[in-house]
Amino acid sequence: KIFKMRRRKHYQKHQGHRQNYTELRIDAIAA
């Protein structure tokens, strides 16, 4: 789970703010 989140974080930077939305939602669920 940790390595998955890290990979998504990098993806978000590459994709743009659109992925940021997904990352934010995942962060909220993980928290």
N, C-alpha and C positions, 0 to 999 in steps of 0.2 A: 504494500500500500504506500509505503514511504517513497520507494523508487518510482512508483507510478505518478505520484503527485509532483515529484521533481521533474519528471519527463514532461508533464503537462505544462509546468511553469515555463519551461524552455519553449514549448510549442506556442504558448500564449504570446511570448515576445515575438515569435516569428510570424504568427498569424496576424496579430493586431489587437485592437480593443475588443473585437467581436469575441475572441476566445477568452478575453478577460472576464466577460460575463459568466462564462461557464466555470472559470477558475474560481470566481468569487462564490458561486453557488456551491462548488465542491468544498471550498474552504469553510463555508458556513456549516455544511453537513459534517465535516471532519471535526469542527470545533464543537 
